[in-house]
Amino acid sequence: MKQILQNLKTGETLLVEVPSPSAKAGYLKIKTNLSLISAGTEGMLVGFGKSGYLDKARQQPEKVAQVINKISTDGLKATVDTVMTRLDEPQPLGYSNVGVVIEVGDGVDGYSVGDRVVSNGRHAEIVNVPHQLCAKIPDSVSDEMAAFTVVSSIGLQGVRLAQPTIGETIVVFGLGLIGLLTAQVLKANGCRVLGFDVSDERVEMARGFGIEASNIGQGGDPVSIAMAFSDGVGVDAVIITASTKDDSIISSAAQMARKRGRIVLVGVVGLKLNRADFYEKELSFQVSCSYGPGRYDSFYEEEGNDYPIGFVRWTEQRNFYAILNMMDKGQLVIDPLVSLRVPIEKAASAYDKLVSGNVVTIIMNYPDTVEFDTNTINLSSPNVDSGYSEPSIPKVGVIGAGNFTKARLLPALKKSKAMLHTIASAQGVSSASGGSKYGFKYNTNDLDTIWNNDEIDTVFVTTRHNLHAKLVSKALQSNKNIFVEKPLCLTKSELDDIRSSYYERRDLSGIRIMVGFNRRFAPLVKKMKLKLKDRAEPLSIIYTINAGYIPADHWTQDIDIGGGRIIGEACHFIDLMQYLVGRPIVSVFSLAMGGVGETGASSDKMTINLEFEDGSHGAVHYFANGSKTFPKERVEVFSEGRVFQLDNFRKLNISGDKLSRRFDISHFKPNLSGQDKGHEAGFIAFLNSILKGEDCPISFEEIENTMRATFAAVESAKEGKQKKIPS
């Protein structure tokens, strides 16, 4: 199917072939009839993409500060690579979709195949949307009118926060698409409405809807006009739907509002407030969030849980239905807002007009017939077929196409001797660009395409953590070598199942399993390991991780999805200690901030003490309460009168080795001045072991020991006692 994407690096609008989505539980699969392109939100995004790097930086000063911090800790090259990867990731466009339900996911009630629905789906021939973000369209409402439901709900939510009553005077600042719709909603609510804009065309359009409006770009004073409109007492509320960095709008809004008036921000404006303006009048100021309650809440949107109507009267879906009801009663005028109608094949030219022309909205039409179940797309990469005559060369499938995959894994695979066969992602969108760029033959969202293909003998998994164990087990059942990013799994029972399956399959087919414990492959770590190879005494190791704050609602913090940060990430550091010592971990004692029993897997501030078989011991200090300006990782190894200090994988200092010595990453990679955490070397080592028929670079025994120690760390912190690791 066809879908519209936008490249933020170049500003190019792309019409690409991607796999058709499958109907997930809680979702509706919808064949699109038409979708709406908004000059506001989408116009800003396209304009950002077409701007130069300097302009991009000016538009996002907070991101510039993050980049500067990252350069100081990770190095210039690593930072530039990260930024460019993010910018080069095509973004799906669109959030106003009208179509017909072609499949209803499990657990969805109230919808049937054939229903006409509006949703916040993308610009694509087929979309898969959570049912809480869909609404059935009344028979009297046309597809074109219904396409304005979602964007109208943005204005409606601003109106709800303003709490207007019949007869009140309300100012709408900014008469773009959302402003014009907001003004109509207010008028239907019995309010006297005054609109301000700097465009004659928008002002005239508002007047055509029966809204009093003024062009303040021609020297008019909005405060004086509003005071006259309100008979000198000040307006009851101001709803700001403009987009500008100027602080004058918020200042004018405060000056024109009556005592205890309300100001609601729907758009984006400068927010340098004058305290006196707000203090003396006791004004209220509130920022409106999108379509309403439920937005950006995975509990509501993704999991499909509604809010009780007695506590949350107007959720985003109920706002959709309120707008559709207004349309059904003829209270919203839509037709003058449509500037252009185009087929999806002319999407690129439509977006060009969006940026350069005086456009409010564009309606995009879709073909009547489309393939519903095309789950795999041929990317026509010629480099795959030529290698199939060499059976020893790994034929690779990749599951997962996020930022890490594109920044680290795919460039390494491109350099390797492996044949890149199929790349898969949940929706097939993120894998489309990566698959084409790096030479894969197929792009799919159907994992059976990988499992059932006998040509593919090696699979890389870079999905969210909760899928790792299932995918590893499936790879083993399919007799395929498997490389999975950390962690291997989230529970001890999953580890036991993988262990049983691995040993059974290994003896039959010799398949390999490896986890992405990349740090042991870093050049400076290899140097340290070499210096320690002849030691006769146990090691003492301190590993400090300045992990940084991550919000509690981030997926990595969700125990069921990410496993928490200790299981999800700290396993990395435990593995590196095991590698440096060269002996298994035999016991663990941990202490998490919050005390015994208070925290476990959910902790992100923990000290993990490890005891090794040879008497070595180590302390992993995993802290999320530090400064971003401090390097993320530091390893200190004490051994036989020597101290090794590895600073964020950029520098290695050795003290006491005859003469103190210092190495930095440029000793090993002259063109690299930043970090090398061993990602590429780890991927290549795994592929080479397959190519040469050698043992896996990390034995399963080491992987199992690391994971059991990680689980024990969580248990120890929770129970307050030492945990032994079974051999």
N, C-alpha and C positions, 0 to 999 in steps of 0.2 A: 504494500500500500504506500501511498505518498504522504509525506509529512513535511511541514515547514520548520526549518531550523535556522538559527542565526549564529554566525561566528563572531564572538565578541572581539577577537583579535583584528579581524579585517573589516568587520561590518557587513560582510557578504550574507545575503539571504539565500538559503539553499532549499531546494525542493528535492528531497531524497526518497529513495525506496527503502522502507524498513519493514521488518516482519509485522504481521498483524497481531495485536495483543490478544491474549486469552482472557476470558472472564474469570477473575479471581473471586474467591468468597467475599461477599459484601460489596461487590462491584457490579456495574452494568456495562455490558459491551454494546457500543452504540455505533451505528453507521451514520456518518455525518451527512446532513443535507446542506447546511451552510454554517459559516462561522463569521464572527464579527472582529474586525481589526480596529483597535482603538488608537486614535491619534495621540492620546495622552501617554498611557503606560507603555504601549508598544513603540510609539514614536520615540520616547525617551530612550528605550533600550537600543533601538536601531541607531539613533543618533550617537549614543555612547560608543557603539561598536565602530561606527565610521570615523570617530574622532581619533586623533593621534595619541601616542603614548603620553605625551605631556598633558594633553587635555584630559585624558582618562585619569591621570594622577590628580589633576586639579579638582575633578568631580568627586574624588573619593579620598580626601585627605586622611581619614582614619585608616584606610588601607595602606597609604604611603607610610604611616608611622609603623604599622605592622611589618612592612617590607624592610624598613630601616633596621628594626630590631632583629629581624631574621638574618639580614646580612651580617650583623655583628656577631651572631651566635653560630650560624650555619655556613657563612661564606657567600661570596657574590654569585658564583656559578650555580650553586645549589638553589639559591633564592631566585635567580633569573629563570632557571629551569622550571621551578614550581609556578612562578607567575605566568610564564608563557604557556605552560600546560593548562592552567586554569582558563586563560583567555582563549586558547585554541579549542576548547571544548564547546561544540555547537550546542546552543540552548534551544529547547523547544519553545515555540511561541504560541500565544493564544490562551484565552480563558473564557471565551463566550461561544459555546457550541450548541447547535440544535441538530437533532437527528432522531433516528428510530432505533429502539431497543432490538438487538438481534440475539442477545443471550443474557440471561439473568444468572448472576453468580449465586452460589450457595448462601443461604441465610438471609436473602433479600426478600422481603414481603412487599406487596402493594404495587409491583411492577410486572408487566407481562411483555413477551415478545410482540413487537408491533406498536408499542406505546410511543407516542411522540414526546420527547423530553428535551429540556434545556439543561445544560451542565456547564461546569467550568473546564470542560475538556479542551485539548489543544487543537491547533489547526492541523488536522489529520483526517484521512478518509475513514478511519475507524479509531475510536477512542475507548479507553477502559477507565471508568470513573467511579469513585466511591458513591454509593447510593445516597449518602447524606449530602452530596454536592450535586444532586440531580433533582428535577421537579417535572411532573407531568404537565403538559401544555393543554389548556382548555381548547375546545374545538373552534371557538370564535377567534382565537389568537393565531395569527399567521406565523410561519416560521421566521420571517424577517423581523416581525415585531418581537417575537420571543427571544431573538438573539440579543436583545438589549436587557434581558432580565438580570444577568449577573452584574453588569456594570451599573444598572439602576439600583441594585441592592447595595452597592458601595455608597451611593448617595443617600439611600434610605436609612442606612445605619447611622450616618451622620445626622440625619433628621431626628432619628430616635434619641440620640444622645442630647440633642438640643432641646428636646421635650417641648415642642411648640403647642400652643393651645389656639383655639379658633379666635381669629381677630388679631393675633400678635403680628408685629412687624419684624420681618427677618431679612437680613442681608445675605446674599450669596456672592462671595468674592471669587471671581473666576468663572467665566461662562464657556468653558470647554465642554466636552461631552458630559462629564459627571456633573458639572455645574448646571447645565441646561436641564438635565434630568432631575437634579435636586430641586431646582426652582419649581418644576412642574409638580413634584411630590408635595412640596410645601403649599402650593396653590390649591391642590386637591384637598389638603388638610385644613383649608379655610384660613390660611395666613395671607397677609399682605406682604408681597415679596419685592425686593429691590435687588437687581443684579448689577455687578460691576465687572468690566473687562477693558482691555486695551485694543480690542478689535472691533471695527465697525460692523463686520459681518456677523460676529457672535452677538453683539448687542441687538442688531436688527432681527436676528433669529429669535432671541429671547422675547423681543416685543411681539413677534409673530405668535408666540405662545401665550400672549396676554400678560407678560411679565414686564413691569416697569424696569428699565435698564439704562445705564449711562456709560459712555466711553470715558474713562478717567485718564486715558493715555493722551488726551487732547488738552490737558491742563486743568480738568475739573478736580475739585477737592472732594474726595469721597466722604469725609467727615461732615462737611457742610451739607452735602446732598442728602446724606442719611439723616442728619438732624432735622432738616426740612421735611423729609419723608415721614418722620415720626413726630411731627408737630413739636419739635424742640425738646422732647423728653429722652431721646435716645432709643435705639432699636432694642427689641427684647433679646435678640440673639443674632450672632454672625456665624455663618458656616463658610469656612475657607476651603475652596476647591481649586485654588490656583497652584501653579508650580513655578516657584522663583526662589532665589537665594536672598532676595531683598527682605529686610526686616520691617519695611514700612507698612506692609499689610497687617501684621499682627499689632503694630502700634496703632494704625488707623482703626482696626477692629475694636481695640480697647477704648479708644476715644469716642467712637460712635455708639457704643453700647450704653444702655441705661444702668443705673445702680443695680447691682446684683444680676446683671445680664449674663448671658451664656455665650461662650465662644467655643466652637468645635472645629478642629483641624482635620479635614479629610485629605487635603493635598499635601504639598511639601513646600514650606516657606522658611525664610530665616526666622529664628526664634530668639533674637536678642530682645528680651522683654524689659519694659520700663516698670519697675515695681510700683511706682506711685500710681500709674494708670490703673493697675489691678487692685492695689491696696485700698485706695480711697473709695472705689465703687464696690469693693468686695465681689469682683468678677470671678466667674468660674471658667476654667479652661480645660478642655479635654481633647485628646487625640482619638480619632475613630480608627478602628481596625477592620479594614477590608469589608467583607460582606456581613459581618456580625459574629456573635458568640459561636464558638466552635471552630473558627478559622485558626489554622496552624496547630490545632489540638489533635494529636493522633488518636486519642481515646475516642473522640467524636468522629473525625473524618475517616481514619484508616480502619479503626476497629468497629465503627458503625454504632456506637452507643449514643443515644439521644439524651439531651438534657431534659429533665422533667419540666413540663410546661408551666407548672405552678411556681417554679423557681427561676426559669429562664424562658420568658414568654416568647422572645423573638430570637431564635437561632438563625444561622445563615440560611438554612433550608426554608425555614418559615418566612424569612424575608423574601426568598425567591417566590414563594407562593403568594405573598402579599403583593408583590409587583405584578405577577401574572393576573391576580384578581383585579388590580387597577387597570391593566390592559384590557381585560375582559369587559370592564365597564366603560371603556373609552376615556379614561382619565389621563392617559399619557399619549402625547403626539410624537410619533417616531419618524415618520417618513422624511421630514425635512433634515433629519440628522444623517441620512445616508448620502454620502458624497459620491460614491462610486460602487459599482458592482462588477466583479471580475471572477473568472473561473480560477481554480486553484493553480492551473498551469501558468498563470500570469502573476504569481505571487511576488516574484522579485520586482517586477515593474510597479506593482501596487505599493510595495514598501518604499520604493524610491519616491513615489508621489506623496507618501505619508510624511516623509522628511522634508521634501522640497515644496510641496503645494499646500494650499489652504484647505486641508481635509479634516473633517470631523470623524467620520467612520468610513470603513470600506466593508461591504458585504462580499464574502468569498463563497462562491458556489462550488459544489462537488458533483462528480458524475453520478448517474443513477445506479450504475452497476459497478461493483468492486469485489475483488476476491476477499472473502471473509477469513479464510484459514490459511493464508500463506505465511507460515511460521519461519521459513528459511529463505534468505535472499542470496543469490549467487553474486559475489562481488567481482568475479572474473579476474582474479589475480593470477597472472601467468606463472609465477615462480613456484607454485605448488606442484603441479603435475610433473615437472621435470625431475623431481627428487624421488618419486615413488619407486623407481627401479632399484634404489639402494635401501634394502630392508633395515639396515642398522640405524639409519637416520631417524630420529624421533619425529613422529607426525603429531602435531600438537593441537589440542583443543583448549580454549581458555574460557572459563566461566567467571564473569565479573568484568566490568569495563569502567570502573570508577577512576578517580584522579590518580590514585597510586598505581593502578594497572597501566595507565597511559604514560605516566611519568617515569616509572621504573621498569615494569615487567616487559611491556611491548618493545621499547627500544633495545633491551637486552636480547629478546627473542629474535629481533630483526638482525642483530649482529651474529647470532649463533648459526650453527649448521642445521638447525631444526627446520622442518617444513611446517608452515603455519596454515592449518587447515580450516578450523571453525572457531569463531568467537561468539560468545553468548552473553546476553544481559537480560534482565527481567522484562524490559519493554522493547529491547532491540534497537533503541535509539542511541544510547551511549556507545554501544558496540559498533554502530554503523560507521562512525567517523574513524574510530580506532582500527576497525577491520580493513577499511579501504587504505588508510594511511600506511599501515604496516604490512600489507600484503597477504591478508587472509583470503581464503577462497570463499568462505561462507560466513554469513551473519545470521544468527538465529535467536529466538527466545524460547525454543523448545529443546530442553536438555536431552531428550531422547535422541535427538539428532546427533549428539556427541556419543552417548552411551552405546547406541546401536550401530555406530559406524566402525567397521573393522579396520579401516585405514588409520583411524586415530588410536595411537597406543599410549599417549601421554597427555595428562590433563593438568592444567594449572587452575587453582581455585582462589579467587580473591574477593569473595562475597562477604556479607556480614557474618559475624561469628556464629550465630545460631544455626547457620546452614552448613558449617564446615563438616561436622561429624556425619551428617546424612550424605553429603556429596563424597566424602572420603570412602564411606562404606559402599556407595554405589560404584565408585571407580574400582574398588577392590573386587566387587562382584562382577564387574565388566572386564576384569583382567587388564586394567590399564594402570600404568605408572601414574602416581599422583603427587603433585606438589601443592600444598595448601598453605596459605598464609597463616601466621599465628592468630589465635591458638588452634591447636589440633581439634579441640572439642571444649565443651563447657562443663561437663560433669564426669564424675568417675565412672558412672555406668556406661556412658558413651565411650570412654577410653577403654573399658573392659571389652566392649563389643568390637571396637576397632582392632584391639590387640588379638582377639581370637580370630577374626577374619583375616588379618594380615599374616599371621603365622601359618594359617591353613593355606592361603593363596601363594605365599612366598615359596613354599616347598613345591607347589605344583607348577608355577609359572615364572617364578623369579622376579615378580613385580616389585617395584620400589615405592616407598612412601617417604616423603620429606616435608618438613615444616619450615616455613620461612624465617628461621632463626639466623638472619643475615649477618648479625654483628660479628659472629665468629669468622666471617670471611673478609672482614675489613683489613686492608693492608697493614695498618698500624697494630691491629690485634695479632695478625700473623707474625709481625716482627716481635711483639712481646712474647708470644708463644714460643718462638724460636729461642729467645734468650732464656726462657725458663725450662727448656727441655732437659737439661742435665741437673736440675735441682735435686737435692737429696733430702730436703726438709719440707714440711707442710707450708702452704701459703696462707697469708692473711690478706683478705681482699675487702675493700670498701667500695661500693658502687652507689653513687649519689645520682638520683634522677630528679631534675627540676621539671616535673611533668607538666605543670601549668594547669590553670583552672579550666574545667569543662563543665558546662551547666548540667544540673542533675537530670534534666529531661533529654539530654543527648543520648543517641541510641547506644553508645558504648557504655553508658552508665546503667542502661536497662539490663537487669540481671538475666532476663529471658532472651534478649537479643544480643547484647554485647558481652554479657557475662560479668560486667563490672571491669574496672580498669586494672585490677590486680590479675585476674585470670586473663583478661583480654590483651594486656600489654606487659605486665611485669614478668611474664614467662620468658620474654626476650632476655631480660637481664639475668635471670636465674640460669638460663642456658649458657650465656657467655661465661658466667663463673664456672659452670661445670666444664666447659671447654678448656678454660685456662688451667683448672686443676687437673683435668684429665681423669678424674675418678668420680663415681656416682655420689649423689647426696644421700645421706643416711638419716638425717633428722632436721627438723625445722621448728623454730620458735619465732612467733611474730607478735608484734604489738601495734595495734592501730589506734590512731587518735580517736578518742571517744570512749576508750576503756573496754575491758573484757565484756563480751556479750552484746555490746552496743553496735558494733560494726563487724562486717566480714567481707563478703564479696563486694558490697557497696562502698567500701572504703577506698579513698584515693590518697590517703596519707598513712603510710605504713612502713615500719622497719621489719625486715625479714632476715633472721639470722639462720645461716645454713651451716651444717656440719657435714664434712665429706669423709669418705671411706678412709683416706690416708691421714686424717687428723687436721686437714686444712679447714679453715672456717672463713665465712664471708658474711657481710652485712649489706643487704640491699635497702637503701633508704629511698623510698618512693614517695615523693612529696608533691602535692598539688597546690601548695600555698606559698610558692616562691614568686620571684620576679621574672618577667619575660626577658629582661635584659641580661640575666645570668645564663650561662651556657646550660643546655639541657642535661648533658651527661658528663660525668667524670668518674673514671675508674682508677683506683689506687691499689697497687699490689706490693706487698711487703714480703721479701724473700731473701734470706741469707745475706743480710747486710746491704741489700739493694732495695730501692723504691722505684716502681714504675708508675708514672702518672699519665694517663690517657685523657686528654682534654677534648671532649666533644668530637672525637674521631677526626680532629684536625692536627693535633700535635701530640707527640709522645716524648716525655722527659724521663730519662733513666739516671738516677742518682746512685753513686756508690759502685758503679761498674768500671773500676779502675779510674777512668775519668768520666765525669758526668757528661751525658750526651743528650742531644735533642734531635728528634726527627719530626718533620711535618709531612703532610700528605704529598707535597711536591717532590719528595725524594722518590716516591713510587709512581706518581703520575705527574710529570712535569707541567702538563697543561691544566692541572686542577689545583686551585688555591683554596677550595672550600673543604667540604666533608667527603668522606667515602665510608659509608656504613656497611659496605659489602653486599649490597643488593645484587648488582650485576654479577659479581663473582659467584654468589650463591646460586643464582639461576643457571649460569654456565656450568658450574661444577656438577649440578644435578643432571643436566642434559649430557654432559660428557661421560658421566658414569653409565648412562644408557647406551651412548654411542660406542663406548669402549668395553662394555660388559663388565664394568668394575662395581665394587660395593658402593652403596649410597654414601655421599659425603657425610651425612649425619646418620648414625645407626638408629634403628628403631628403639633400641635399649636406651640410648641417650634421650631421645624424644620422650619416651614414656617416663623416664626418671624426672625430666624437667616438668612435665605436666603433673605428675603425682606430687612433686615438691610444691608446685604452684597451688594445687588444691589444698595441700596440707597447710600452706601459709594462711589461707583464708580460714580454715578450720581452727588453726592455732590462735589466730587473733580473736576469733569468736569465743573459743573455750578457755583461753588463757593458760594453755599448757603446751608442752613440747609434743610434737608429732613425729613418730618414726616413719620412715619411708620403706615400704616393702621392697625387697630385692627381686 
